[in-house]
């Protein structure tokens, strides 16, 4: 197609920000350009790593397309290298600017650098935006120097004291240029977990509204394995179907005793930001021990690893957690600690093997949190007590005293 005459056109490249509410890249483009082309590139380099996440992504893209169409726009879909496809589309529609949400992984930052170089070569402006965290990585730094916090508690104090950005308004209209070939989504992937949550911004916002009614009980319920009193919002945060900032603000507003950044649920959102700033400073978080001098000698036993992955270790609370993971593409956070500790501290197997298995099954599996939490449990990461263990029998007695969680998943 030929470039449209008159006016200015921008491309908004969606990655892990699949929403229209509090979406700074989209909102800024719609406010400052005459035409806006929302784009998602199905990248073969990222496909097939997790059938569960592939399905969740597909459902989220369908929902995003519907939301954009309700506002007069559409979601343009392309297949291939995201940098090449973005530049190709930009030239076709006569774009002068590209908007992108900043991310922290090796791959995402390399993609951003490549895109910046190609934009320079083709005379396009590239601007990155916040949106994947409550507080941007690097925005809160230790007063004693250093590029990031290594311990959570002082980070939480700085995070809580910092003024958060304002939420941006949802665009009433997304003015897509005429004649753009929007492209089709392939068939929905099958996934592997039969009880997995569906993807999409609408589902995520509905779940948030319903769950906030129980927010005041979170401190009492969130460690109860059988009670299942956690929000299950993590997959929607991982794909950006929900804005982390909007979730944090909604939680603070819902507290009956007044806003409290130390509330256990808000602390969980802070933990998420904490690992993003760690991953931003230490991009090898998924492959290399974070803490200098920490243990990095592990044994390798494929048969034992397979038994752990399939929930066949003979340790009931561990097997229950792993079977929940396979059935739902999700696992209770307490069970994640127990199963990860069992793999690394009891079996002596490499945390990277456990991380890879979680990465295959988890809907919410992302590099900063999956890697950061595995290293914390393994004693190679940010835990100030790296030799702590989660004794499975004691954990079961404390957090599943009636055995209901174990009975459900071991039936």
C-alpha positions in Angstrom: 0.0 0.0 0.0 1.1 3.6 -0.5 1.7 6.0 2.3 -1.4 8.1 3.2 -1.2 11.8 2.3 -1.1 14.5 5.1 -1.0 14.1 8.8 1.4 12.0 10.9 1.3 8.2 11.5 2.8 6.2 14.4 3.1 2.5 15.0 2.6 1.1 18.4 4.5 -2.2 18.7 2.8 -4.3 21.3 4.9 -7.0 23.1 4.0 -7.8 26.7 1.5 -4.9 27.2 -1.6 -6.4 25.6 -4.3 -3.9 26.9 -5.9 -0.6 26.1 -6.3 0.7 29.7 -3.3 2.5 31.2 -1.2 1.7 28.1 1.2 4.7 27.9 2.6 3.8 24.4 -0.9 3.6 22.9 -2.3 6.6 24.8 0.6 8.8 23.8 0.5 7.8 20.1 -3.3 8.4 19.9 -2.9 11.8 21.6 -0.1 13.1 19.3 -0.5 11.4 15.9 -3.3 11.6 13.3 -3.1 7.9 12.6 -2.1 5.0 14.8 -1.2 1.5 13.7 -1.3 -1.0 16.6 1.1 -3.9 15.7 1.9 -7.3 17.1 4.5 -9.5 15.5 4.2 -13.2 16.0 7.9 -13.9 16.5 9.0 -17.5 15.7 12.0 -17.1 18.0 9.5 -17.0 21.0 6.9 -19.5 19.8 6.6 -23.0 21.1 8.5 -22.6 24.4 5.3 -23.0 26.4 2.1 -24.3 24.8 0.2 -22.9 27.8 1.5 -19.4 27.2 1.0 -19.7 23.5 -2.7 -20.3 24.1 -2.9 -17.5 26.6 -1.2 -15.1 24.2 -3.6 -16.0 21.4 -6.6 -15.4 23.6 -5.1 -12.1 24.8 -4.5 -11.0 21.2 -8.1 -11.8 20.2 -9.3 -9.7 23.1 -7.0 -6.8 22.3 -8.1 -6.8 18.7 -11.7 -6.6 19.9 -10.9 -3.7 22.2 -9.1 -1.8 19.4 -12.0 -2.4 17.0 -14.4 -1.0 19.5 -12.4 2.2 19.3 -12.3 2.3 15.5 -8.9 0.7 15.1 -7.6 -2.8 14.8 -4.6 -5.0 15.7 -2.3 -5.4 12.8 -0.6 -8.9 12.8 2.6 -9.9 11.2 4.7 -13.0 11.4 8.5 -13.0 11.5 11.3 -10.8 12.9 9.7 -8.0 14.9 12.3 -5.4 13.9 12.1 -6.2 10.2 8.3 -6.4 10.2 7.9 -3.1 12.1 10.2 -1.2 9.7 8.5 -2.8 6.7 5.1 -1.7 7.9 6.4 1.7 9.0 7.6 2.4 5.5 4.3 1.1 3.9 2.1 3.4 6.0 4.4 6.4 6.0 5.0 6.3 9.7 7.3 8.9 11.3 7.3 7.4 14.9 7.3 4.1 16.7 6.2 3.6 20.3 7.3 0.6 22.4 7.0 -0.4 26.0 10.5 -0.9 27.6 11.4 -4.4 28.8 14.3 -5.9 30.7 15.3 -9.3 29.3 18.3 -9.9 27.1 16.1 -10.6 24.2 13.9 -7.6 24.7 16.8 -5.2 25.1 18.5 -6.6 22.1 15.3 -6.2 20.1 15.0 -2.6 21.2 18.7 -1.8 20.3 18.2 -3.4 16.8 14.9 -1.5 16.3 16.6 1.8 17.4 19.4 1.2 14.8 16.9 0.5 12.1 14.8 3.5 12.9 17.9 5.7 12.7 18.7 4.2 9.3 15.2 4.8 8.0 14.6 8.2 9.5 12.0 7.1 12.1 11.8 8.2 15.7 11.6 5.5 18.4 10.3 6.2 21.9 10.0 3.7 24.7 7.4 3.9 27.5 6.8 2.5 31.0 4.0 0.1 31.7 5.4 -3.3 32.6 6.0 -2.5 36.3 4.7 -0.1 38.9 8.0 1.6 39.3 10.4 1.5 36.4 13.7 -0.5 36.8 16.5 1.9 37.8 14.1 4.6 39.1 14.8 3.5 42.7 18.5 3.2 43.6 20.4 2.7 46.8 21.6 5.9 48.5 25.0 4.3 49.1 25.6 3.9 45.3 25.1 1.0 42.9 22.8 0.5 40.0 20.2 -1.6 41.8 19.0 -3.0 45.2 20.3 -6.4 46.1 18.0 -6.8 49.1 14.3 -6.5 49.1 13.5 -4.7 52.3 15.4 -1.4 51.6 14.0 -1.6 48.0 10.5 -1.9 49.3 11.0 1.3 51.5 12.3 3.2 48.5 9.6 1.8 46.2 6.8 2.8 48.7 8.2 6.3 49.2 8.5 7.1 45.5 5.8 9.0 43.7 4.2 6.7 41.1 3.4 7.9 37.7 -0.3 8.7 36.9 -2.4 6.3 35.0 -3.0 7.4 31.4 -6.5 7.7 30.0 -7.8 5.0 27.7 -8.0 6.3 24.1 -11.6 6.8 23.0 -10.5 6.4 19.4 -7.7 4.6 17.6 -7.5 6.2 14.2 -6.1 3.4 12.0 -5.1 4.4 8.4 -7.3 3.1 5.7 -6.2 0.2 3.5 -3.9 -1.5 6.0 -3.9 -5.3 5.7 -4.5 -6.3 9.2 -3.6 -10.0 8.9 -5.1 -13.0 10.6 -4.4 -14.9 13.8 -3.6 -18.6 13.3 -5.8 -21.1 15.0 -5.8 -21.1 18.8 -3.0 -23.4 20.1 -4.2 -26.3 22.2 -2.1 -25.7 25.3 -1.2 -28.5 27.7 -3.0 -27.7 31.0 -6.8 -28.5 30.8 -7.6 -26.2 33.7 -5.6 -23.1 32.6 -7.1 -19.7 33.0 -8.2 -17.9 29.7 -6.2 -14.9 28.6 -7.3 -11.3 27.8 -7.7 -7.9 29.3 -11.4 -8.3 29.9 -11.0 -11.5 31.8 -8.2 -10.0 33.8 -10.1 -6.8 34.7 -13.1 -8.9 35.8 -10.9 -11.1 37.9 -9.3 -8.0 39.5 -12.7 -6.5 40.4 -14.0 -9.7 41.9 -10.9 -10.5 43.9 -10.6 -7.0 45.4 -13.7 -7.8 47.5 -11.6 -10.3 49.4 -8.5 -8.1 49.7 -8.8 -7.5 53.4 -8.6 -11.3 54.0 -5.5 -11.8 51.9 -3.1 -11.8 54.8 -5.0 -14.6 56.4 -5.6 -16.6 53.3 -2.7 -16.2 50.9 -0.6 -19.0 52.5 -3.5 -21.5 52.9 -2.8 -24.0 50.2 -6.3 -25.6 50.2 -8.0 -22.2 50.6 -6.6 -20.9 47.3 -6.9 -17.3 48.5 -4.4 -15.7 46.1 -5.5 -13.4 43.3 -4.2 -15.4 40.3 -3.6 -12.2 38.5 0.0 -13.0 37.7 -0.6 -14.4 34.2 -2.5 -11.1 33.3 0.4 -9.1 34.7 2.9 -11.2 32.8 1.3 -10.5 29.4 0.3 -6.9 30.3 -3.4 -7.6 30.1 -3.5 -5.7 33.4 -1.4 -2.7 34.2 0.7 -3.4 37.4 0.3 0.3 38.3 -3.5 0.1 37.9 -3.6 -3.1 40.0 -1.5 -1.5 42.8 -3.6 1.7 42.8 -6.9 -0.4 42.8 -5.6 -2.5 45.7 -4.6 0.6 47.8 -8.0 2.2 47.1 -9.9 -1.0 48.2 -8.3 -1.2 51.6 -10.8 -0.5 54.3 -8.2 0.8 56.7 -6.7 3.2 54.2 -3.9 2.8 51.7 -1.0 0.8 53.0 2.1 0.0 50.8 3.1 -2.6 53.3 0.0 -4.6 52.7 1.0 -8.2 51.9 -0.6 -8.1 48.4 1.1 -4.8 47.5 4.4 -6.2 48.8 3.9 -9.0 46.2 3.7 -6.4 43.4 6.8 -4.8 44.9 8.6 -8.1 44.8 7.7 -8.3 41.1 9.3 -4.8 40.5 12.3 -5.8 42.6 13.1 -8.7 40.3 12.7 -6.5 37.3 15.3 -4.1 38.5 17.6 -7.0 39.4 17.1 -8.5 35.9 17.7 -5.1 34.3 21.1 -4.8 36.1 21.9 -8.5 35.8 20.5 -9.8 32.5 22.0 -13.3 33.0 19.6 -14.0 35.8 18.2 -17.1 34.1 21.5 -18.7 33.4 24.2 -17.6 35.9 24.3 -17.4 39.7 23.5 -13.9 40.9 25.4 -14.0 44.2 29.1 -14.1 43.9 30.6 -17.1 45.6 27.3 -18.9 46.0 27.0 -22.6 45.4 27.1 -23.5 41.7 27.9 -27.2 41.9 24.9 -29.4 41.3 24.3 -33.0 40.5 22.4 -34.1 37.3 20.0 -37.0 37.3 17.5 -37.1 34.5 15.3 -39.8 36.1 15.0 -37.9 39.4 14.3 -34.7 37.6 11.6 -36.3 35.5 10.0 -37.8 38.7 10.0 -34.3 40.3 8.5 -32.7 37.2 5.7 -35.3 36.9 4.8 -35.2 40.6 6.2 -38.7 41.3 8.8 -38.1 44.1 6.8 -39.8 46.8 6.8 -36.6 48.9 3.0 -35.8 48.9 3.1 -32.0 49.2 5.8 -31.7 46.5 3.9 -34.1 44.2 0.6 -32.2 44.8 2.3 -28.9 43.7 3.8 -30.3 40.6 0.5 -31.9 39.6 -1.3 -28.6 40.1 1.3 -27.0 37.8 0.6 -29.5 35.0 -3.2 -29.3 35.4 -3.6 -25.5 35.7 -0.5 -24.0 34.2 -0.2 -22.3 37.6 0.9 -23.2 41.1 0.2 -21.7 44.5 3.1 -19.5 45.6 3.7 -21.5 48.8 3.8 -24.7 46.8 6.4 -23.1 44.4 8.7 -22.4 47.4 8.3 -26.0 48.6 8.8 -27.7 45.3 11.8 -25.5 44.3 13.4 -26.0 47.7 12.9 -29.8 47.5 14.6 -29.9 44.0 17.6 -27.8 45.0 18.1 -28.4 48.7 16.8 -32.0 49.1 17.6 -33.5 45.7 20.6 -31.3 45.0 19.5 -30.7 41.4 20.3 -27.6 39.4 17.9 -24.7 39.9 18.2 -24.0 36.1 16.6 -27.3 35.3 13.7 -26.5 37.7 13.4 -23.0 36.2 13.1 -24.5 32.7 10.3 -26.9 33.7 8.4 -24.1 35.4 9.0 -21.9 32.3 7.3 -24.6 30.1 4.2 -24.9 32.2 3.5 -21.6 33.9 1.2 -19.1 32.4 2.9 -16.4 34.4 6.4 -17.6 33.7 8.6 -14.6 32.9 12.4 -14.2 33.1 12.7 -11.7 36.0 10.3 -13.4 38.5 10.7 -17.0 37.5 14.5 -16.7 37.6 14.7 -14.4 40.6 12.5 -16.7 42.7 14.4 -19.8 41.7 17.7 -18.3 42.6 16.3 -17.0 45.9 15.2 -20.5 46.9 18.4 -22.2 45.6 20.6 -19.9 47.7 22.3 -18.3 44.7 20.2 -15.1 44.5 18.8 -12.4 46.7 17.9 -14.3 49.8 19.8 -12.9 52.8 19.6 -16.5 54.3 20.8 -18.5 51.4 21.0 -21.8 53.3 17.3 -21.8 54.4 15.2 -24.9 53.6 11.5 -25.4 53.3 11.0 -28.8 55.0 8.2 -30.4 53.1 6.6 -32.2 56.0 6.6 -29.1 58.2 5.3 -27.0 55.4 2.5 -29.4 54.8 1.6 -29.5 58.5 1.5 -25.7 58.7 -0.1 -24.7 55.3 -2.2 -27.8 54.5 -3.0 -29.1 58.0 -6.2 -31.0 57.0 -4.5 -32.4 53.8 -7.2 -31.0 51.5 -4.7 -29.6 49.0 -2.8 -32.9 48.8 -6.0 -34.9 48.5 -7.2 -32.8 45.6 -4.1 -33.1 43.5 -3.1 -36.7 44.4 -6.5 -38.2 43.8 
